[in-house]
Structure formats: structure tokens, C-alpha cells
Amino acid sequence: MNTTVGLNKLRSYLATFLLYALLVATAIIVLLPVVWIVISSLNPGDTLLSTSLWPKALTLDHYRDLFTKTDYPRWYMNTLKIATANMFLSTFLVVTSAYAFSRFRFPGRRAGLMAMLVLQMFPGFMGMVAIYILLLQLGLLDNLWGLVLVYAGGSIPFGAWLVKGYFDGIPRSLEEAARIDGATNTQIFLKVMLPLSYPILTFIMLNNFISPWMDFIFARLVLRSQANKTLAIGLFEMVTGTGNTKFTTFAAGAVLVAIPITLLFLFLQKYLIEGLTAGANKG
Amino acid sequence: MIRSHARMAAFLSTVWMGLGQLYNRQWLKGLFFFLFELILVIFAREPFLRAMWGLWTLGETPQKRVGGKIVVQGDHSIFLMIEGLIALILLLLVLILYIQNIRDAYTDGRARDLGERPLSLFAAGRKLWETGYAYILLTPAFLFTLFLTVLPLLFGVLIAFTNYSGPYHLPPKSLVDWVGFKTFIDLFSLKTWSRTFWGIAGWNVIWAVLATLSTYFAGLFYAVLINAKRVKGKRIWRAIFILPWAIPQFIAILIFRNILNGQFGPLNQLLVSIGLPRIPWLSDPFWAKVSIVGVNLWFGFPYWMALMSGVLTSVDRELYEAAEVDGASPSQQFWRITVPLVMLATAPLMIMSFAFNFNNFNLIYLLTSGGPANPSYAYAGSTDILISWIYKLTLEQSQFNMASAVSILIFIVVATISIINFRRTRAFKEEDLV
């Protein structure tokens, strides 16, 4: 046997070994924080210090506390309500306007498109003070609906561009056929356009459903009372308070939020990536 | 004689809404427009003029107190300003209707000139539904955007030109005045403001560049690594690595805030247990910045990895085979085929990601809250970026005018980047043809 062949083989084994070592090391870095928070939520103690990665005993006490001693169920319901309402309202607004911009030519169309592009570039909470005063005047401060209105208004410029880009890619021949058959604009919209747009609709709906779970700025601005807190605010306050004495309860709360969102995300991942690339190529 | 009902009707409708329609013998429509303007002139004139006065002066009577009791309520400058803006927007809507009224009179007059009977109200309604379909579709989105995005932003822009700030110019206690460009001049000429601004802006740019590049290339690295022939179980590796992207970001950030806790955090406990000194992950300016970039890398790279894996799997195998035949080494194949293809497909998203990172409020605010404190900055910590500084200026310090001035500057930066990016994309070129 030739020595160079043996050397090459050795080198190849070494490369494979290094490759897997790197993958395993990264997997550990990726997974460790996740494992740690799950273990923390099952730790018997209360504080960050007393939490260990190898606890002597496991307990579900913190999950029980979450539902009996804190307002967690309430925050969860609030967030769920806001997210669901925002999903429907925003998607409706986005899809109708995207259809108009994609399929009709009317005076003001270009100006409207440009305006929406420019509006996306302002830092979102530049209008914070004005929104606060506006909601105050309308009596919608500290009201879940007030927050939904704010989210829905903010979601239009970005969403409409994205969906318009997708609609532009759908061939017009189908609509023309439907029009010849006597379909009205509304029928074409509901029966031709929407069924062809599942990927982008899923993306937009998912986006509008998830974003209220992540938002602090407007949730803090609009919702003032203890009863109206959302999950993001509630959990944030749990770990930023003095001494971090509720750390394990926070961990339990975090796990319960992360599980459904993560699963939703993983299931719909395909659409998310499609939506993003569609947006990149067309919008 | 040329009969021109069209011009006559248009002229009449310009004089007073609805007159042209009445001239065209469209009684109901004409009456509706006529009464609309009448009601506006009678009831809306006074409030409108008052709103304009409010917008112009921002109030003239300050609040008066005697012994802690309010004697004169005084004008609330900020309410006056918003009411003024709403009045202007309503005026715009009325003007649109007014122009529609003239156009309507003109088209119906023309129909008469050509000897056609003007449409009945019902037929006109149906025609409006079909031709104006786009406008009907857009109305809800238009109203939402107008009142919840445009109005607040206009207000935000205007604030920069006032002295709306604590402690001396906060309504309802005191009035706010227009001051022109004074806020911008202060931002650049007053030592504390300009030092803070440039310090934060510098870190902001460095942060956005580091965040974008680190996640982009880590994503590329892992996408290529997993795509390598000798790696088995590609789907499982991808599923594991995509996890940080799937976990809600605020949860991940709060978890890291605890992991990196300098006193009790598990990371420092680990360091101590293997005999190393503690590292002040969040309380030292330098380490806090390292932590921010590191945490961002943790949940940022899977996004790119997922995108690029998609691109890699769609690359034509034949390209590589052809390259191999031509004697290209694996590294040449990587640098000359793989990288350019991936870059081409993802570059526009990279610029979008830069713009996003530039304003990534959540990460900074939830991880370090801008800290550690920096005594040489005005109302900001060492890791604050412009957007989190604005947040502090607005919600914690009531420096509304300065916050607004900085927002305008951010807008200019982001807008420039976006426009350069957007001009190159296909969408814009297609739009130009329409």
C-alpha cells in the first residue's frame, strides 16, 4: 500500500472528525441556553444563584405558582387576544390594499406606493407621543383595542408592498378568463387571487400574529394597568426587578410562551422562507 | 353655437359644491353636495379657524396657579398642535371630495353635450363601484395609515422644531413655542449633546456592520458546512441550528440577560469553577458590546443559514461537475461558484438586515438597557444606540424635541440606504414602466 494514499485517508478522516466536532460544539452552544432555561423552570429554588444545571430534584411548583400567584394567565389571554385581532385586521388591510395597488391603475397609485415606501423608513416610535395623545383623546388608552389599532396601522406599509410584489407575480390571464365569464372584481379577488396566494398569506398572517408577542414599545405605551399587561411586559418586569428573586418563575413562563411560538414557527418555516425570498426578489 | 354643458357645470360646481349637478338636473346628488358644503361652512368654519390658530401659535394663555390651585386652565400646546394637524388632514379629505364634485359635474355635463342622458343615481352608484373599486379597496388602509402613521409622524417631525422638553416647556403647566432649527443647532453645537450624539452614532454604525456581517458569514459558513458531502443527517443538523431563530426573540434575549448576569449568572459561575476570573459581561462597556454582538450572532445566524441552504440546494449540480472537469479545486469551486451565487441571491436582504439592525431596539434595551452608565453622555449609557437613546429621551427624560430631531437624522440615514437598495431591485424598475 502506498503511504500517500494512507496519509490522504488519514487526512480525510481527520477532516470528517473536525467537521463533526465543529457541528457538535455549535449544537451545544445553540442548545445549552434552551436546555438551561427548561431546567431552571424545574429547579426547586427561586433565584438565579440557586439554579443549577444538575439540580438535585425537579419540581413543577413554578408552573403552579405561575397560574396561582401571578397574573400570567391574564397576560397570556391578553396577548392571545391582541395577536389574533391584529392578525385578522392587519391581514385584511394589507391584502385589500395590495390587491388595489397590484391590479388597478388609478390616479394617485404611484404616489401611494412611494408614500408607503417612505413611511417604512421612519423609526417606528417617532410617532409615539402623538399616538399616545390620540388614543387618550379617543378614550382608547389602556385598552387592548387601542393597541390593535396601532399595530394594524403600522403593519400596512411593509405588508402591502410585500403582498403586492407577490400578486404582481400571478399571471393576469386567469383573471381575464374569469372576467369574461362575468365575474366581478370582488369575486375575482376572493376566488382567483386569494387561493393562489397561500404562501404569502400564511407569511403575513403569521407575521402579524407573532409580532405582538415581541413588542415592548407600544405595549408599554398603551397598556398601563396591571390587568392589561402583555406577556412581553410581564416577563420583562419579572427579571428586571430587584434581586431577580422570581427567576425560576420567569423561566417557567418563558418556556410556556416559547413552546407554542417555536412549534408554530417550525411548522410554517417553509412559508416564512418563501415569503422572505419572494419579498427580496419582488418588493 | 357649441353647447358646453360640461364647462358650465364644472364652473358652477367650483363656485359651490353641487350647483353643477343641479344644473345637470341630478337633483339628489346635487342637493347632497350642496348641503354638504353648507353644513361645512356653517358648522366647521369656526373650529377650523381655531385649529389653525392653535397650530400657528401653539397657544397664548399659559396656565396660572395661585397657591397650587389652577386659576386659569391655559392652552395645551401639544393638544392644539395635534388638533391643528387633524384639521389640516380633514381639509385635505374635503378638498379631495371637492375636486371629485367638479370632475363629476364635468363628466356628466359632457355626457349631456354628447346627447346622452346622465346616469341615474343607482346606475352612477354601480359605475362608481366598478371604476372606483381600487379606491374602495384602499379606503380602510388609507384611513388607518393616515391617522395612525402619517399623522403621528408629521407630529413627530414638527416636534423637532419646537422647544417641547422638560423641565420648563411641558404642557399643561407651560406653553410650547416654535423655535425653528434651534434643536438641531443645539444637538451639534452644545458639548454634551454633540458628544453623546457622535459617540452613540459611531457605536450604532459599528454595531450594525458587525451584527450584519457576523450573522451573514456565520450563516454562510454553517449552510456550506452542513451541505458538505461527508455530513450525514443534514436535516437534523439544520433543525437543531434553526432553533434560535424559532424561539421568540424577547425570550431568548431575557434568557441571555440572566446567563450573562455578572454576579449570579451561570456563565460566570462556570468560569469561576474552572479557576478563571469573572467577566463583567454586561457591566463593562467593552464586554457589554461583545455580549450584544455575541447574543445577536446566536439568534441571527440561523436566518441566513436557512435562506442560504435553500439557495445551495437549488444550485445546479452540473455547474460543479463542469468545474471539476475543468480541474477546479474544491476551494476554487467554493469561492468562484458557491459564494457568488449565494451573494447574488441574498445581497438585497443583507442591506435590509443592516437597516433592521441599525434600529434593533429590542436587543439593546432588553439585554443591557443601554448600560453600563456613561457619565460623559447626556441621558444615555455606553451601549445605547440611537433608537434606544430616543426611547429614553422620550419616555424617561421628556426631551421630546431632541428625540424628534435625532429621529429625523435616523430617517435620513435609513432612507438613503433603502433608496439605494431599492433602486437596484427589479420591483422599482418594473414600477417605472407602469
Interface residues (C-beta under 8 A of the other chain):
Chain A: A15 T16 L19 Y20 L22 L23 T26 A27 I29 V30 L31 P33 V34 W36 I37 T47 L48 L49 T51 S52 L53 F92 L93 V94 T96 S97 Y99 A100 F101 R103 F104 R105 F106 R109 R110 G112 L113 A115 M116 L117 V118 L119 Q120 M121 F122 P123 G124 F125 M126 G127 M128 V129 A130 I131 I133 L134 Q137 L149 V150 A152 G153 G154 I156 P157 A160 G165 D168 T184 N185 I210 W213 M214 F216 I217 R220 L221 A232 L235 F236 V239 T240 N244 F247 F250 A254 V257 A258 I261 T262 F265 L266 Q269 I273 L276 T277 A280 N281 K282 G283
Chain B: I78 F79 I82 E130 Y133 A134 Y135 L137 L138 P140 A141 F142 F144 T145 F147 L148 T149 V150 L151 P152 L153 F155 G156 V157 I159 Y222 L225 I226 A228 R230 V231 W237 A239 I240 F241 I242 L243 P244 W245 A246 I247 P248 Q249 F250 I251 A252 L254 I255 F256 R257 N258 I259 N261 Q263 F264 G265 P266 W298 A306 L307 G310 A345 T346 P348 L349 M352 N359 F361 N362 Y365 L366 S369 I387 I390 Y391 T394 L395 F400 S404 S407 I410 F411 V414 A415 S418 F422 T425 R426 A427 E430 E431 V434
